[in-house]
Amino acid sequence: MKGARAKSPARRAPVGSPAGVRGPKPPGGAPDLRVRIGSLELENPVLSASGTFGYAFEFQQHLDLNRLGAIVVKTVTLKPRPGNPPQRIVETPAGMLNSIGLQNVGIDRFIAEKLPALRRLRPPLVVNIAAESAEEFCELAKRLSDQEGVRALELNISCPNVAGGLDFAIDPLLTSRVVGAVRRVTPLPLIPKLSPNVTDITTIARAAVEAGADALSMINTFIALAIDVRTRRPKIAMGTAGLSGPAIRPIAVRMVWQVARAVNVPVIGMGGIASVEDALEFLIAGATAVAVGTANFVNPGVLEQLVDGLGAFVTEQRLSSVRELIGSVQLPPRGQT
């Protein structure tokens, strides 16, 4: 179990470089898509995003779940949550508003009913957890650390759709406290999920890494509001909601680029990914892996298509592995446009 990290310098080399990946190479002439997230060795950099993929088996008729790099399931809390009242999903131009409210079966039923089937899948299982206090986060982490098949924890410190859900992600001191507390009770890789609803996301990222985060997942949704002009009421029952989808992608890419240069742990990039080109943008900006959320509603087979597309791109570009792309963006010198 590791302690706090020293402050990371500016990014020097792509995290997840070839030296960080062990094990046999892909068979024959198959493209090498392997990446590393902390102690997790993934066959490819394509993950499901928590909150949009259920408990995975809801999508098994649309794609081969075993082809994913890792599976991230919907948020688990200590007690079951019914979620927010409807209307809680609204389509917007180039995006979607959602205010689900972390509806889930709770930790007891997750372990008893969901985990047995999930642990039989080949990809590493990442469980997303949310809580109202550091103590609750620690309790969830301790219980899941004892469960076979759970390979990492994604800390949902940035949900904008529940009371207090953003508190841990907008204050670097609170971020440090909750990540540090969980770090002390579990040996599993910790992946805090960061909020874009901050002034400087690199400050939060550094705080998380210094407290013991093994990787960072970013970004969560933007707080947004849509109004029915005839009723003059919000279209979402709770008022504000989280904006996701292609509309936020350029901002998400910028934030991933900023954080990847500021810390020396892998970044899992997400926010509006719907195509191979979208995924490549995040990798080139500095992400080691990508997670797909809203696009699953439009195209339930998109994750497997991204795996195939990334492989085709690596082959077409004659790259030795997908890792050559990580952080390879070429920006003009400062002062030039």
Backbone hydrogen bonds in HBPLUS format (Angstrom, degrees):
<---DONOR---> <-ACCEPTOR-->    atom                        ^
c    i                          cat <-CA-CA->   ^        H-A-AA   ^      H-
h    n   atom  resd res      DA  || num        DHA   H-A  angle D-A-AA Bond
n    s   type  num  typ     dist DA aas  dist angle  dist       angle   num
A0005-ARG N   A0210-GLU O   2.85 MM 205  4.37 139.2  2.01 110.5 122.6     1
A0011-ARG N   A0261-ARG O   2.49 MM 250  4.17 143.3  1.62 125.0 131.2     2
A0020-GLY N   A0017-SER O   2.80 MM   3  5.49 155.3  1.86 124.8 132.8     3
A0021-VAL N   A0018-PRO O   3.17 MM   3  5.54 169.8  2.18 117.1 118.5     4
A0030-ALA N   A0027-PRO O   3.12 MM   3  5.97 164.3  2.15 145.2 148.8     5
A0322-VAL N   A0032-ASP O   2.88 MM 290  6.31 152.4  1.95 165.8 174.1     6
A0035-VAL N   A0042-LEU O   3.18 MM   7  5.40 150.4  2.27 134.8 143.5     7
A0042-LEU N   A0035-VAL O   2.87 MM   7  5.40 159.9  1.91 161.9 166.7     8
A0037-ILE N   A0040-LEU O   2.88 MM   3  5.06 155.7  1.94 146.0 153.2     9
A0040-LEU N   A0037-ILE O   2.89 MM   3  5.06 155.3  1.95 134.7 131.9    10
A0290-VAL N   A0045-PRO O   2.78 MM 245  6.00 168.6  1.79 171.5 168.7    11
A0069-GLY N   A0046-VAL O   2.82 MM  23  5.07 146.0  1.93 152.9 158.1    12
A0047-LEU N   A0290-VAL O   2.85 MM 243  6.05 151.7  1.93 155.8 163.8    13
A0292-VAL N   A0047-LEU O   3.09 MM 245  6.52 149.5  2.18 146.7 150.4    14
A0049-ALA N   A0292-VAL O   2.96 MM 243  5.09 145.1  2.08 139.5 128.8    15
A0052-THR N   A0049-ALA O   3.35 MM   3  6.12 160.5  2.39 140.3 141.8    16
A0056-ALA N   A0053-PHE O   2.93 MM   3  5.56 161.1  1.97 145.5 151.7    17
A0074-LYS N   A0054-GLY O   3.06 MM  20  5.33 153.5  2.13 145.0 150.1    18
A0059-PHE N   A0056-ALA O   2.96 MM   3  5.78 166.6  1.98 124.1 128.5    19
A0060-GLN N   A0057-PHE O   3.30 MM   3  5.02 166.1  2.32 100.2 104.4    20
A0062-HIS N   A0059-PHE O   2.92 MM   3  5.47 158.9  1.96 120.1 127.1    21
A0067-ARG N   A0064-ASP O   3.02 MM   3  5.73 167.8  2.04 123.4 126.8    22
A0068-LEU N   A0065-LEU O   3.32 MM   3  5.86 171.0  2.33 116.1 118.8    23
A0071-ILE N   A0124-PRO O   2.99 MM  53  6.34 165.5  2.01 165.5 169.8    24
A0126-VAL N   A0071-ILE O   2.85 MM  55  6.00 176.9  1.85 159.7 159.9    25
A0073-VAL N   A0126-VAL O   3.28 MM  53  6.78 150.7  2.38 167.0 175.4    26
A0076-VAL N   A0128-ASN O   2.82 MM  52  6.19 147.5  1.92 145.8 154.4    27
A0130-ALA N   A0076-VAL O   3.18 MM  54  6.35 152.1  2.26 149.6 151.3    28
A0107-ILE N   A0077-THR O   2.91 MM  30  5.92 126.5  2.20 155.3 169.5    29
A0081-ARG N   A0104-ASN O   3.02 MM  23  5.35 161.0  2.06 141.5 147.0    30
A0104-ASN N   A0081-ARG O   3.10 MM  23  5.35 149.0  2.20 132.1 139.5    31
A0084-ASN N   A0100-ILE O   2.81 MM  16  5.51 160.2  1.85 128.9 135.4    32
A0237-ALA N   A0087-GLN O   2.85 MM 150  5.18 167.9  1.86 147.5 151.4    33
A0099-SER N   A0088-ARG O   2.78 MM  11  4.87 150.9  1.86 147.8 148.0    34
A0090-VAL N   A0097-LEU O   2.91 MM   7  5.08 159.4  1.95 144.0 148.5    35
A0097-LEU N   A0090-VAL O   2.72 MM   7  5.08 177.1  1.72 164.0 164.7    36
A0092-THR N   A0095-GLY O   3.02 MM   3  5.00 175.0  2.02 124.4 123.5    37
A0095-GLY N   A0092-THR O   2.99 MM   3  5.00 155.5  2.05 131.7 124.1    38
A0247-ALA N   A0094-ALA O   2.70 MM 153  5.04 142.1  1.84 168.4 158.3    39
A0096-MET N   A0244-SER O   3.00 MM 148  5.40 147.9  2.10 136.5 139.4    40
A0244-SER N   A0096-MET O   2.94 MM 148  5.40 155.8  2.00 151.4 159.4    41
A0098-ASN N   A0242-GLY O   2.97 MM 144  5.29 148.0  2.07 134.2 144.0    42
A0242-GLY N   A0098-ASN O   2.89 MM 144  5.29 176.0  1.89 150.1 148.7    43
A0110-PHE N   A0106-GLY O   2.97 MM   4  6.07 153.4  2.04 152.3 160.9    44
A0111-ILE N   A0107-ILE O   3.02 MM   4  6.15 165.9  2.04 150.5 152.6    45
A0112-ALA N   A0108-ASP O   3.05 MM   4  6.23 159.1  2.09 145.6 152.1    46
A0113-GLU N   A0109-ARG O   2.68 MM   4  5.40 164.5  1.70 149.0 153.7    47
A0114-LYS N   A0110-PHE O   3.03 MM   4  4.91 140.0  2.19 118.5 130.7    48
A0115-LEU N   A0110-PHE O   2.89 MM   5  6.08 158.9  1.94 170.7 171.7    49
A0118-LEU N   A0114-LYS O   3.26 MM   4  6.41 164.4  2.28 151.6 156.1    50
A0119-ARG N   A0115-LEU O   2.91 MM   4  5.94 159.1  1.96 164.0 165.0    51
A0120-ARG N   A0117-ALA O   3.14 MM   3  5.47 151.3  2.22 106.3 114.9    52
A0121-LEU N   A0118-LEU O   3.14 MM   3  5.62 162.6  2.17 113.4 118.8    53
A0151-ARG N   A0125-LEU O   2.93 MM  26  5.44 157.8  1.98 152.3 159.1    54
A0127-VAL N   A0152-ALA O   3.06 MM  25  6.48 158.0  2.11 156.7 151.4    55
A0154-GLU N   A0127-VAL O   2.91 MM  27  5.94 163.1  1.94 129.6 135.0    56
A0129-ILE N   A0154-GLU O   2.89 MM  25  6.29 156.1  1.95 166.1 171.6    57
A0156-ASN N   A0129-ILE O   2.79 MM  27  5.67 163.9  1.82 163.3 165.5    58
A0137-PHE N   A0133-SER O   3.08 MM   4  6.42 159.7  2.12 149.5 155.1    59
A0138-CYS N   A0134-ALA O   2.93 MM   4  6.17 156.0  1.99 147.6 154.1    60
A0139-GLU N   A0135-GLU O   2.96 MM   4  6.24 153.8  2.03 145.8 152.8    61
A0140-LEU N   A0136-GLU O   3.01 MM   4  6.26 165.3  2.04 155.1 157.8    62
A0141-ALA N   A0137-PHE O   2.93 MM   4  6.12 162.7  1.96 150.0 155.4    63
A0142-LYS N   A0138-CYS O   2.88 MM   4  6.04 161.5  1.91 153.1 157.2    64
A0143-ARG N   A0139-GLU O   3.10 MM   4  6.27 162.9  2.13 147.8 152.3    65
A0144-LEU N   A0140-LEU O   2.98 MM   4  6.17 162.4  2.01 154.1 158.9    66
A0145-SER N   A0141-ALA O   2.91 MM   4  5.93 144.7  2.03 144.5 154.2    67
A0147-GLN N   A0144-LEU O   3.04 MM   3  5.19 163.7  2.06 109.7 114.5    68
A0150-VAL N   A0147-GLN O   3.44 MM   3  6.08 169.6  2.45 130.7 133.3    69
A0153-LEU N   A0189-PRO O   2.96 MM  36  6.28 170.1  1.97 172.8 174.7    70
A0191-ILE N   A0153-LEU O   2.82 MM  38  6.08 149.8  1.91 162.0 167.0    71
A0155-LEU N   A0191-ILE O   3.03 MM  36  5.96 140.5  2.19 109.8 121.8    72
A0157-ILE N   A0155-LEU O   2.97 MM   2  5.73 122.0  2.31 110.9  94.4    73
A0193-LYS N   A0155-LEU O   2.87 MM  38  5.80 163.9  1.90 155.4 149.9    74
A0165-GLY N   A0162-VAL O   2.96 MM   3  5.13 163.1  1.99 130.4 129.2    75
A0167-ASP N   A0164-GLY O   3.21 MM   3  5.33 150.9  2.30 104.8 113.3    76
A0169-ALA N   A0166-LEU O   2.95 MM   3  5.42 141.4  2.10 115.2 126.6    77
A0174-LEU N   A0171-ASP O   3.06 MM   3  5.36 115.0  2.50 106.4 121.0    78
A0175-THR N   A0171-ASP O   2.90 MM   4  6.17 161.7  1.93 159.5 165.7    79
A0176-SER N   A0172-PRO O   2.92 MM   4  6.03 162.2  1.96 142.5 147.1    80
A0177-ARG N   A0173-LEU O   2.96 MM   4  6.20 155.8  2.02 144.9 151.8    81
A0178-VAL N   A0174-LEU O   3.00 MM   4  6.21 170.4  2.01 156.8 157.5    82
A0179-VAL N   A0175-THR O   3.02 MM   4  6.11 169.8  2.03 156.2 159.5    83
A0180-GLY N   A0176-SER O   2.85 MM   4  5.74 159.4  1.89 144.7 151.7    84
A0181-ALA N   A0177-ARG O   2.92 MM   4  5.98 153.5  2.00 141.8 149.2    85
A0182-VAL N   A0178-VAL O   3.08 MM   4  6.25 164.6  2.10 148.5 151.9    86
A0183-ARG N   A0179-VAL O   2.83 MM   4  5.98 154.2  1.90 148.8 157.2    87
A0184-ARG N   A0180-GLY O   3.21 MM   4  6.41 141.5  2.37 141.0 148.7    88
A0185-VAL N   A0182-VAL O   3.04 MM   3  5.40 153.2  2.12 109.5 117.6    89
A0214-ASP N   A0190-LEU O   2.90 MM  24  5.37 151.3  1.98 142.1 151.6    90
A0217-SER N   A0192-PRO O   2.91 MM  25  5.99 174.0  1.91 153.5 152.5    91
A0194-LEU N   A0217-SER O   2.80 MM  23  6.21 152.6  1.87 169.6 177.4    92
A0220-ASN N   A0194-LEU O   2.98 MM  26  6.17 143.9  2.11 158.3 168.3    93
A0203-THR N   A0200-ASP O   3.24 MM   3  5.79 140.9  2.41 110.2 118.8    94
A0205-ALA N   A0201-ILE O   2.97 MM   4  6.19 159.6  2.01 148.4 154.8    95
A0206-ARG N   A0202-THR O   2.91 MM   4  6.03 164.4  1.93 148.0 151.3    96
A0207-ALA N   A0203-THR O   3.15 MM   4  6.32 157.7  2.21 141.3 147.4    97
A0208-ALA N   A0204-ILE O   3.01 MM   4  6.29 155.2  2.07 151.1 157.3    98
A0209-VAL N   A0205-ALA O   3.01 MM   4  6.28 162.3  2.05 154.0 158.5    99
A0210-GLU N   A0206-ARG O   2.88 MM   4  6.00 166.7  1.90 155.2 159.1   100
A0211-ALA N   A0207-ALA O   3.16 MM   4  6.22 135.7  2.36 135.6 146.2   101
A0213-ALA N   A0208-ALA O   3.03 MM   5  5.58 157.5  2.09 140.8 141.1   102
A0212-GLY N   A0209-VAL O   3.03 MM   3  5.21 157.0  2.08 105.5 112.9   103
A0216-LEU N   A0266-PRO O   2.98 MM  50  6.50 150.2  2.07 151.4 161.0   104
A0268-ILE N   A0216-LEU O   2.72 MM  52  6.08 165.8  1.74 165.3 170.1   105
A0218-MET N   A0268-ILE O   2.93 MM  50  6.19 170.8  1.94 171.8 169.7   106
A0270-MET N   A0218-MET O   2.86 MM  52  5.85 134.1  2.08 127.5 129.4   107
A0222-PHE N   A0243-LEU O   3.22 MM  21  4.97 158.3  2.27 135.8 135.1   108
A0243-LEU N   A0222-PHE O   2.68 MM  21  4.97 162.8  1.71 144.2 149.8   109
A0224-ALA N   A0241-ALA O   2.80 MM  17  5.45 154.5  1.86 157.6 162.9   110
A0241-ALA N   A0224-ALA O   2.92 MM  17  5.45 154.3  1.98 148.8 156.2   111
A0235-LYS N   A0226-ALA O   2.84 MM   9  5.67 163.7  1.87 139.7 142.5   112
A0228-ASP N   A0233-ARG O   2.84 MM   5  5.54 170.2  1.85 165.4 162.3   113
A0232-ARG N   A0228-ASP O   2.63 MM   4  5.32 135.3  1.82 147.3 162.1   114
A0239-GLY N   A0236-ILE O   2.92 MM   3  5.25 160.1  1.96 115.5 122.0   115
A0248-ILE N   A0245-GLY O   3.05 MM   3  6.08 158.4  2.10 134.3 137.3   116
A0249-ARG N   A0246-PRO O   3.16 MM   3  5.19 153.9  2.23 104.6 112.5   117
A0252-ALA N   A0248-ILE O   2.98 MM   4  6.20 160.6  2.02 157.6 164.0   118
A0253-VAL N   A0249-ARG O   2.84 MM   4  6.07 161.5  1.88 163.9 168.4   119
A0254-ARG N   A0250-PRO O   3.11 MM   4  6.26 157.1  2.17 137.4 143.4   120
A0255-MET N   A0251-ILE O   2.98 MM   4  6.27 157.7  2.03 150.5 156.3   121
A0256-VAL N   A0252-ALA O   2.91 MM   4  6.13 159.6  1.95 152.8 158.3   122
A0257-TRP N   A0253-VAL O   2.95 MM   4  6.14 160.8  1.99 150.0 155.2   123
A0258-GLN N   A0254-ARG O   2.98 MM   4  6.24 157.1  2.03 147.6 153.7   124
A0259-VAL N   A0255-MET O   2.97 MM   4  6.17 169.5  1.98 154.0 156.1   125
A0260-ALA N   A0256-VAL O   2.84 MM   4  5.87 162.5  1.87 153.2 158.7   126
A0261-ARG N   A0257-TRP O   3.30 MM   4  6.39 140.9  2.47 138.9 146.9   127
A0262-ALA N   A0259-VAL O   2.91 MM   3  4.87 135.6  2.11  97.9 111.4   128
A0263-VAL N   A0259-VAL O   3.06 MM   4  6.18 141.3  2.21 162.3 166.6   129
A0288-THR N   A0267-VAL O   2.86 MM  21  5.65 150.3  1.95 148.9 158.6   130
A0269-GLY N   A0289-ALA O   2.88 MM  20  6.29 152.9  1.96 156.6 148.0   131
A0291-ALA N   A0269-GLY O   2.93 MM  22  6.24 149.5  2.03 149.8 154.2   132
A0279-ALA N   A0275-SER O   3.10 MM   4  6.48 161.9  2.14 151.4 155.3   133
A0280-LEU N   A0276-VAL O   2.88 MM   4  6.13 158.8  1.92 154.2 160.6   134
A0281-GLU N   A0277-GLU O   3.02 MM   4  6.27 149.5  2.11 145.6 152.8   135
A0282-PHE N   A0278-ASP O   3.40 MM   4  6.84 156.5  2.46 149.8 153.7   136
A0283-LEU N   A0279-ALA O   3.14 MM   4  6.50 161.8  2.18 151.8 156.8   137
A0284-ILE N   A0280-LEU O   2.87 MM   4  6.00 171.7  1.87 159.7 161.8   138
A0285-ALA N   A0281-GLU O   2.90 MM   4  6.03 143.7  2.03 143.2 153.7   139
A0286-GLY N   A0282-PHE O   3.15 MM   4  6.41 122.9  2.49 137.2 150.6   140
A0287-ALA N   A0282-PHE O   2.91 MM   5  5.46 162.8  1.94 149.1 143.3   141
A0286-GLY N   A0283-LEU O   3.03 MM   3  5.22 143.8  2.17 101.0 111.8   142
A0327-GLY N   A0283-LEU O   2.95 MM  44  6.46 154.8  2.02 157.0 155.4   143
A0329-VAL N   A0284-ILE O   3.04 MM  45  5.21 138.1  2.23 152.1 139.5   144
A0296-ASN N   A0293-GLY O   2.95 MM   3  5.77 156.1  2.01 125.4 131.9   145
A0297-PHE N   A0294-THR O   2.98 MM   3  5.75 152.7  2.06 122.3 128.6   146
A0298-VAL N   A0295-ALA O   3.12 MM   3  5.17 126.0  2.43  98.1 111.6   147
A0299-ASN N   A0295-ALA O   2.81 MM   4  5.88 168.0  1.82 162.4 166.1   148
A0302-VAL N   A0299-ASN O   2.98 MM   3  5.45 158.8  2.03 131.5 130.3   149
A0305-GLN N   A0301-GLY O   3.30 MM   4  6.51 158.0  2.35 150.6 157.1   150
A0306-LEU N   A0302-VAL O   2.92 MM   4  6.17 144.8  2.04 149.7 158.7   151
A0307-VAL N   A0303-LEU O   3.14 MM   4  6.53 152.4  2.22 146.1 152.9   152
A0308-ASP N   A0304-GLU O   3.12 MM   4  6.43 164.9  2.14 151.6 154.4   153
A0309-GLY N   A0305-GLN O   2.85 MM   4  6.01 157.3  1.91 144.2 151.5   154
A0310-LEU N   A0306-LEU O   2.84 MM   4  5.95 160.1  1.88 152.3 156.2   155
A0311-GLY N   A0307-VAL O   3.14 MM   4  6.30 158.9  2.18 145.5 151.3   156
A0312-ALA N   A0308-ASP O   2.95 MM   4  6.23 155.2  2.02 148.5 155.4   157
A0313-PHE N   A0309-GLY O   2.96 MM   4  6.18 152.1  2.04 144.4 151.9   158
A0314-VAL N   A0310-LEU O   2.97 MM   4  6.20 161.8  2.00 152.1 156.2   159
A0315-THR N   A0311-GLY O   3.07 MM   4  6.28 159.9  2.11 146.9 152.4   160
A0316-GLU N   A0312-ALA O   2.82 MM   4  5.97 162.5  1.85 148.2 153.8   161
A0317-GLN N   A0313-PHE O   2.88 MM   4  5.98 158.1  1.93 151.2 156.2   162
A0319-LEU N   A0314-VAL O   3.03 MM   5  5.29 169.4  2.04 157.4 158.9   163
A0318-ARG N   A0315-THR O   3.09 MM   3  5.00 154.2  2.16 101.1 108.9   164
A0324-GLU N   A0321-SER O   3.26 MM   3  5.94 165.0  2.29 114.5 118.2   165
A0325-LEU N   A0322-VAL O   3.01 MM   3  5.70 158.5  2.06 118.0 124.3   166
A0326-ILE N   A0323-ARG O   3.27 MM   3  5.40 141.7  2.42 100.8 110.3   167
A0328-SER N   A0325-LEU O   3.11 MM   3  5.34 151.3  2.19 138.5 130.5   168
A0336-GLN N   A0333-PRO O   3.07 MM   3  5.80 155.0  2.13 142.2 144.4   169
